[in-house]
Amino acid sequence: MEHQIDTRSGDALFRLAFAQSPFALAVHDKDMICRRISDHMARLFNITPEDLIGRRLTDVLKGPQYDAMERRARQVLATGEAQVLHTFRRVPGETREHAWTVYVTPLKDDDGQVIGVQVGALDFTEQYWTRQRLLLLNEASTSIGTTLDVTRTVRELTDLVVPRFADFAGVDLLDSVLRGDEPGPGAFPSRVPLRRVAHRSIREAVPEAAAELGEIVSYPDYSPPARALAAGVPILTGHDDPDFQRWIAADPMRAARVRDYGFYSVMVVPMRARGVTLGLVIFARLTHPEPFTSDDLFLAEELTSRAAYAVDNARRYSRERATAVALQRSLLPQRLPEQSAVEVATRYLPTGSHAGVGGDWFDVIPLSGARVALVVGDVVGHGLRASATMGRLRTAVRTLADVDLPPDELLTRLDDLVARLSAEGSSADRDEVGVDLGASCVYAVYDPIARTVTLARAGHPVPAVVTPDGKAYFPEVPAGPPLGLGGLPFESTEIQLPEGSLIVLYTDGLIESRTDDIEAGQERLRRVIADADPSPEVTADDVLAALLPDHPTDDVALLIARTRRLDRVATWDIDADPAMVATARKLAVEQVEEWGLGEAACITELVVSELITNAIRHAAPPIRLRLIYDRTLICEVADSSNTAPHLRRARAMDEGGRGLLLVAQLADRWGTRHTPTGKIIWAEQVVPASVPHRVPA
């Protein structure tokens, strides 16, 4: 036995190694004559060993790849340094390309002289494709789901897989997914409609697609897409599948596309996430007949799964954002109130980022005396919580405005409210949003008779003012702390404004950016409004177009008001003498009749009589009577007392106590507001002949 082993350890054993080795090997001398070649290498060249032994490679095989191999071998002979290269080559009789690592190494004698070269090739196809699959999965983790946009997410999937994995990829989604709705968990009905959202091909313009982007598609029950949807499992199909052939033949257009462009192998993978099906993905190979494998199907399922979770996240975000936007818009004024003090234009733009809808808001509130309050605010944070908080603050501002508080005092009350709301929130809520509740606000009151605007702000950007001569500036308005901090007072500033001036209120999203500070943003705003059109609507559009990018990173609220003046005003100083009541009545009646409101004279006479009498008896001089004819007829009596009147029930034998009750019965609205020097009691009555004050040209 030992004698036989010694014998076979010679040339016979060497020949067996070359004949049976899985490693392809050829040995050449210094003249590139082949001296030995393994059977595996010969099969790769589609020749027999005898065809090459004793000859050069390029004498037997013609082609640029063989010329390149011989050049590399001669380089190794010349330099004595090995070379390693990677290439792809089909094995004769197979359709699939194999990945090869080719080693070209020198053969040296005992003195280190190069006497030949050997060329070895190792098939590492499985390792190569395993590595490629892992690389594709790793890239999918970073390239799919970069945004919270459903359409862009599925396009990222098709961009990733074509052409590296498939020649064609198409994504069809349920319409409910695109709307942000929750898909049903059950089985899909026959021919469920899907919408083609994305597709990509190795050919320009995707000519092989049977559906255009945005088109509704449906699949018959027997088709591979319908089966994959119904079962919720991926399907590997192609020409050898009768259902595939039947499906293709049923649609002449689809049959023509398959005939013209191939579709040798197809994978249909349902897009599922969190137990629901969102749609499906079709992968196809067109240019070569090599079919997808079970490993390919596993990879397609994994890629689709990752995309599905990204799509579902985007769908949920779209739904929550739509809900927040709807809530936000429902809490903003649906229609601005009628008033004559200012001409107003408002804009609200939700953020284009993933942060979600914020708490920006605006309001226009008619006040007594034909005045109007202009409000813009911003709640810290984004999402439903910010929108809900914004609604509470807007309601609070309107309530406080009804009390007719001056701007600084109104912000003080609002600051207390925000502090209480923040304290009422649970620690879990604060942890969820990362910060305590906070907000900023600017509150302005414009008086069209005095032509003044009184402003106060709480941590909010200062409003801008543009005078009719085109001068744009930011008035000095003390900033005040953001709402909710407490401890520091708010201060008001009063500015005299000519008729036709613009008051511009806005949130910080209009002027802040990642590259510029607030001052730079305010300067851009100043330049835009300095050349503003007289129309607030046109100016609002110009401001947004000039200052905002296509996708704003923050919400924006903008309010632009053009001031007007009221001319139909009459004022008299009344002595604190009961005898002056008759004079006051006479003056009021004459003025009302001069305005053509004779029908209102009787009620006006009674209201003036009661208010003047009340002021003479219970208040302190000076006393002033003012009539304002705007959309309503307004009667105001001012005095220097800070004591607010109140209604009381008069007994049958009481001589007084019925004056304010009578005013409340006769007037459509009445109330009291305090001034720095006392108070004003006012009463409004709607008159049929009321004509709104004209808008100045």
Buried (B, 14 or more C-beta within 10 A) or exposed (E): EEEEEEEEEEEEEEEEEBEEBEBBBBBBEEEBBBBBBBBBBBBBBEBEBEBBBEBBBBEEBEEEEBEEBBEBBBBBBEEBEEBEEEBEBEBEEEEEBBBBBBBBBBBEEEEEEBEBBBBBBBBBBEEBBEEBBEEBEEEBEEEBBEBBBBBBBBBBBBBBBBEEBBBBBBBBBBEBBBEBBEBEEEEBEEEBEBBBBBBBBBBEEBEBBBBEBEEEBBBBEEBBBBBBBBEEEBBBBBBEBEBBBEBBEEBEEBBEBBEEBBBBBBBBBBBBBEEBBBBBBBBBBBEEEBBBEEEBBEBBBBBBBBBBBBBBBBBBBBBBBBBBBEBBBEBBBEEBEEBBBBBBBBBBBBBBBEBBBBBBBBBBBBBBBBBBBBBBBBBBBBBBBBBBBBBBBBEBBBEBBEEBBBBBBBBBBBBBBBBEBBEEBEEEEEEEBEEBBBBBBBBBBBBBBBBBBBBBBBBBBBBBBBBBEEEBEBBEBBBBBBBBBEEEEBBBBEBEBEEBBBBBBBBBBBBBBEEEEEEEBBEBBBEBBEEBEEBBBEBBBBBBEEBBEEEBBBBBBBBBBBBBBBEBBBEBEBEBEEEBBEBBBEBBBEBBBEBEBEEBBEBBBBBBBBBBBBBBEEBBBBBBBBBBBBBBBBBBBBBBBEEEBEEEEEEEEEEEEBBBBEBEEBBEEBBBBBEEEBBBBBBBBEBEEBEEBEEEE
